[in-house]
Amino acid sequence: MGIIKRQGIKNSIVNYFGVAIGAFNVLLIYPNAREAYGLIRFLMDTALLLTPFILLGVSSLTIRFFPIFKNEENGHNGFLFNLLGMAAIGMALFSFGFFLLQDKITELYKDKILIRQFIFYIVPFTCMVGLIELLTLYISNFHRIVVPALLNILIKITLPVLIWLYYHDKIGMMTIVQGVAANFLAVLVLLLAYLKYLGELNLRPNFSFLKKPLFRDMRTYAMYGILGLLGTMLAIKIDTIMIGTLLGEIDTGTYAILLFIANVIDIPRVALMKITSPIVSDASNNNDFAHLEGLYKKSSINLLMIGIFLFIGIFSNLDSLLDIMPNGDAFKPYTNIVLFVSLAKLVDMATSINNQIIGYSKYFRFNFYAVLFMAVFNIITNLIFIPKFNIVGAAMATFASITLYNLAKGAYVMYKFKMHPFTWNTLWATALGISVFFLALLTPAFGNPFADIIVRSLFILLVYGGTAFYFRLSTDINDIITGFIKKINTKIK
């Protein structure tokens, strides 16, 4: 777990720096311009949803087939050239298809003036977001995830500045959209520059290496990858898109702000998945199932411990947080969005790397069928729940679909690989979390939201963190804390 710890911790620090910036934005800027923020979230999430089409599934090949192409002396046998070439073809086909369907797309949003006005920015957004995703994944093959993470949080600086200027009548909506596009272009150029710095910007083709059996395997995997990635995006992004389509930009902005708060819990999981994916791929290629099982269990308890801690801290302080926000009262009827999405994230964290274990094995097709089922299930539940429960219904649909999806994957891993991610410490961590959660809700209020947050957070840290540390529920987390304390003591002496 050495490199996983180092890169995971560094990536989490970077991402939590982004969260700190994002929290400032959510608390002080975005609530004043929910319509503008809702439009941008709609465009960005739609772009993410469509990236599998422009990439033609090559992002799914980036980690899975890199061990086969890997050869530093030969520039990894033209692997990056092949990926970018396929992506270029996909971008051309996607742009042409969007142009052919422009009348029908415009008609779909005839009642949404802002969305209809800027809908065609989805094309450049999708192309740039897709390439950024592809390069970020490719760079992770070299166990470098921190710099791409830094570049990917640049939008959290660019967007609030643009929206602040818009709120103060300094710029128009067109400038916001164009500014976001410029941000994506800058990130794309900087990722290419970073690859050059690493000495890994190898664009020399090697068609002789891409023999028929290998090409056939890649083609099959990519075809499943397109639909699998589309299903994943439908499952995790369809809520924002459907709210924008069914309700409008203001509701989309409200949901996106509360979604941001809930997604803070997910940051350690995202960091861990980025760094473990190449390791899982290597272990799968070498049939090292003992390593996989150990990684499976350690990742699960580590993520669950951190996730529960963050969940208790966020949800128990949510009302105080909304008291600090401008227009905070407008969000209070919808706080259950944070509850349902946070619980979905906890399920994802507890089930750990089940997606990678299946995806980088010969059973990868199961992920496609599972995610396709989840996507359909999520769309149906959104259509049922949003009209009945408004934007809270979208969060309910997300929780139901992600839970069912992870249960299916966990059962499949147990059936095919004879392994599961849970230990007795999973049960003790969950029981401790439930107890501290209800105790935190019972802590008295002081009438000042800042004081309430500080006191309640200290209580959670001492009771939950102290108990978990004392009973060593996660040896990795204990080792990190102990090592940190030793370093401080050494410097003091």
N, C-alpha and C positions, 0 to 999 in steps of 0.2 A: 504493500500500500504506500511505499515511500513516495514515488513520483505522483501517485494519485493524491496523496495528502498535500504535497507541495503545490502542485498545479491547481488542485481543487480549492485550497485555501486562498491562493493568490487570485484565482478567478472570482471567488466569492467576495473577496475584499473589493475587487474592481466593481463587481456588480452591486455590492452594497453602497459603494460610492455613488453609483448610478441611482440607487434607490434613494439615497440622501438628497440628491438633486431632484429626483422625481417627486419625493415627498414635499419638497419646497414648492414644486410646480403644482402638485395636487392641492396643497393647502392654500396657496396664495394666488395662483394664476389661472389655472384651468376652470375653476368654478365660476369665474367671471365671464368666461366665453365658452360656454358648453356647446354652443352651436358650431363654432369654428373647430373646437377640439373634436367634436363628434364627427364632423366631415373628414378631418384628417385620419381619425381612427378607422373610419369606414373605408377610406381609400387604401390605407396601409394594410388593414386586415384582409381586404379583398385581394390586394396584390400578393400577400402571403398565401392565400387560398389558391391562387392561380399559378404559383411558382412551379408546381409539378409539371404543368403543361409546357412551360417554356424550357424547363430543364430536361424534358423527355426522360425523366427518371434517373439521370446521370448522378444526381446527388446521392442516391442510394448506392451507387457503385463506388463512390469516392473512398470510403473506408473499407468496404467489403472486399474490393479487388486490389487495393493498394499493396498488400503483402505479396501478391503474385507479380506485380509490375516492379516492385521495389528493387532498384539497382542504382546506387549513387553514381557509379562510373558512367552508366549509359543514360543518365537523366531520367531514370525510372521508366525507361522504354516508351517514352512518348505518352505517358498516362495523362498528364495535364493537358497536352494538346488534344487528345481524344475527348476529354471531358468538355473542354471549352468549344471544340468543334461541334459536338452534339448540341450543346447549349445554344450556339449561334443558329443552328438549323431550327431548333425549337422556338427561338425568339422570332425568327422570320415567319414561321408558320403561325405563331400566336398573333403577331401583329396583323398579318393578312386576314386571319379569321375574325379578329376584333373589328377590322375595317368592314368586312362583309356584313357583320351583324349589328352595325352601329345604329341603324334605324330601330331595330327591335329592342336594343339595349336602352336607347333614349326613351322609347315608349314605356318601358318597364318602370322608369322613374319620372314619369310625366308630372306627378304630384309632388315630387321632392325637388324643389327649384335648385338648391345648392348642389345636390348630388348630380342632377342632370347637367348642370353647367360644367362640372369638373370631371365627369365620369371618364373622359378619354385620357386623363392623366394616369389612369390605371395601367395603361400600356407601358410607358417608361418606368413607372413605379415597379411594376412586376418584373420587367427585364433587369433592372438594377438590383432589386431585392433578391432575385434569383441568383444572380452572379455573386452577390455578397455572401449568400448562404453557401454556395458552392465553394468559394475560395476559403471561407471560414472552416468548412469541414475538411478541405484538403490540407490546410495548415495544421489542423489537429493531428494529422498523421505523424507530424514531427514533434508531437507533445508540446505544441505551442498554442495555448488558448487565451493567454492573458492579453496580449496586444490586440488580437481581433475583438476580444470582449471590450477593451477600451474604445476601440473605433466604433463598435456597435452601440455604445451608449452616447455617442456624439449627438444623436437625435434628441436626447434628453436635455441638451443645452440649446440646440438650434430651435426646436419647436417652441419651447416656452418664451424665448426671446421674440420669435415671430408673433406669437399670440399676444404677448404683452404689448407689442407695438400696434397690433390690430385693435386691441381693447382700448388703447389710447388714441385711436384714429390716426395713427401715423402711416399705416399701410393698409392695403385692401386684402380681400381674401385670395385674389390671384397671386399676390406676392408671397403669401403663406405657402401656397401649394408649390410655387416655383422654388421657394427657399428649401422646402423639404426635398424636392427633386435634386437640388444642388448639393444638399447634405449627402444623399445616397451616392451621388457621383463622386464626391470627395472621398467617401469611405472606400468605394471600389478602387479608386486610384491608389489610395494609401495601402490597401491590402496587397495589391500587385507590387508596390514598392517594398513592402515587408517581405514578401516572397523572394524578391530580388536580393534583399539584404541577407536573408537566410541562405542564399545560394540555391534556392529550389524553384526558381522561375524557369523551368525547363520546357521550352515550347518547340523543341525539335521533334518532329514526328518519327515514329518507328513502326511502320505498317507491317514489317515482317514479323514482329513479335505478336501481333494481333491475329493469330491463326484461327481457323474456322471453329474448332471446339470451344476455345476461349471466347471468341466473339459471340457464339451462340449462347453460351452461359451468361455473358454480360447482357445480351439482348433480352433474354428471358427475365433476368433479375431486374433489369431496367423497366420492362413492361409491368411487372408486378410493383415495382417501385413507384411508377407514375400513379397507379390507382391506390397504392398503399399510402403514399404521401398525400394524395388528394383526400383520402378518407381521414387521415390524421388531421389535416387542416380543417376539413369539414367539422370534425369533432371538437376542435379547440378554438376555431375562429368563427364558426357559423352563427354563434350567439350574437356577436356584434353586428354581423352582416344582416341577420334577420331582423334585429331590432331597428337598424337603419332603414331596412326595406318596409317593415310593417308599421313602425311607429314614427321614426323621424330622427333628425340630427340631435335635438336636445336630449331625447331619451338615450340615444347612443352615447352622448357625452357623459351623462349621469352614470350609465352603466360602466363605461370605460374607466371613469375615475375610481369607482368602488372596486372594479376589477383590478386596477393597479395595486390597491391596498392589499387585496387578497393574494396577488401574485408575488408579493414579497416573500411569502413562504416557499415559493418554488425555486428561488435562486440557487440554493445549495444543490438541488437535484439537477438543474440545468448544467451547473458547473461540473458535477460529477459525471454526468452522462457524456459530456464532451471529452473528458480525459479518459474515461474507461472504455469508450467505444473501440478505439484502436487496440486496446489490450484484450478486450473480449474477442475481437476479430482474430487476433493472433492465437489466443488460447483455443478458439474454435477450430482454426486451421490445423493446430497441433493436437487436437483431441485431448487437451489438458482439462478434463472435467473437474478434477480436484481443485485446481486453481479457480475455475469458474464458480464452483459452489462456495468456496471461501470468500470470493469477491462478492457473490450474491448476498450472503448472510451479513458480511461486514457493511456493505453499502446500505442494506435495509435498516439495520439498527442505528447506524450513524445518521442517516437521513431522517428516520422517524423521530429520533431524539431531538434533533435540531428543529424539525418541522413542528412537533408538538409545542416546543418552547416558543417558537414564533407565533403559532396559532393562538396560544393562550395570551401572549402579550398583545397581539393585534386586536383580537375580538373583545377582550375584557376592557381595552382602552378606547374602543371605537367611538363611543358616545362622546368622550372627552376630546378625541381627535376632531370629530365633526363640530364640536363647539368652537374650536379654534379656526376652522375653515370659514371663509366668506360664503354666505348662502348655505351654511352647513345644515340648517333645518330642512332644506329641500332634499337632502340625502337621507335623512333619518328614517323615512318610511321604507327605505330600501336596504337597510343594513343586513338583512338576511342574504343578500347577494354575497357579501363577504363570508358569511357562515357557510353557505353551500359550496362556493368555489374553494374556500380554504379546506373543507373536508375532502373535496375531490383531490386537491393537491396532496393531502396527507395519505390518501389511498395510493396515489401515484408513487409517493416516496417510500411507503412501506413495502410496496411490491418491487421497488428497486430496479434492477437491470433486466427484468424479464423480457422486455422488448428487444434488447440487444442480444440476449442469449438465443432467442428464436431467430431473430433477423440475420444473424451471422452464421447460422447453421444450415444444414440441408433442408430443414423444415421451414424455411423462410416464408413459404407460401401461406402458412397459417396466419402470419401477421396481416397479410393482405385481406384474407377473408374476415378476420376478426375486426380489423379497422373499418372495413367496408360495412359490416354489420353495425358497428358503433356509429358510423356516420349517418346511416339511414335511421337508426334509432334516435340519434340526437336531433335530426331534422324533424322527425315525427313528434318527438316530445316538445321541441320548441314550438311547433305549430299548435300543439295542444295547450301548453303551459303559458305562452306569452299572451294570448288573448284573455286567458283566465286570471293570471297572476301578474300581468304587466312585465316589467323588466326582471322582476324576481323569478319569474317563470323560466327565463333563459338560464339563470344560475342553477335552478332545480334540474333542468334538462342536462346541463353540463355534469352535475354531480352524479345523476343516474347513469349517464352513458359512460363516464370515465370509470366509475365503480364496476359496472358490468364488464367493461372491456378488460380491466386489470384482473378481475376474478377469472375470466376466461383464459387469459394468458398465463396466470399463475397455475391454474389447473393443468394447462397444456404442458408447461415446463415440468411439473411434477410427474405427469404421465410419461413424457418422452425422455426426460433427463434424470428422473428420480431424485429431484432436489427441490427444496423450497427455501424461501429467504428468512424464515422465522426461527427464533429461539425462545427460551423461557423469558429472556430479557425483553422481548417484544411485548409480552403480556404485562410484565412489571412496569415497563415504560408507559404503556397505554393506561394502566390503572393509576399510576402516579399522575399522569397528565389530566385525567378526568377529575381526580380529587383536587388538584391545584387549580384547575379551571373554575370549579364551583366555589372554591375558597376565594379566588381572585374576584369573582363577581360579587362576593359578600363584603369585600373590603369597603370601609366607609368613605364617602366622598367629602372633600374639603371645600367644595364650592368654587375651586379654581382648577380649570382643566389641566394646566401645566403641572400643578402640585399633585393632582390625581394621577396623572400619567407617571410621574416620577416615583411616587410612593408605591403604586400598584406594580410597576415594573421591577422595582427593587424587591418587593415581596415575592414576585414570581421567580426572579433570579436566585434569591436566597433559598426559597423553599424547594422549587423544582430543580434548579441547578445544583444546589447543595446536596439534596437527597440522591439525585442521579450520580453525582460525583462520588459520594460516600459509598454507594453500593456498586460502583463500577459497572453501570448498565451498558456503557460503551467504552471498551478499553482504548480505542483509538482517540476518542474525545478526551478521556482522562490523560492519556499520554501527551496530547497536545497541550492541555492545560498545565500539567506537571512540568513539561519542558519549558513552557513560557515562564512559569514561576521560577524555575532554576536559573534561567537567563537573567531575570530581574535581580535575583539574589546575588548572582555572580557580579553583575554590574555595580550593585550597591557596595559589595565587599571590596 
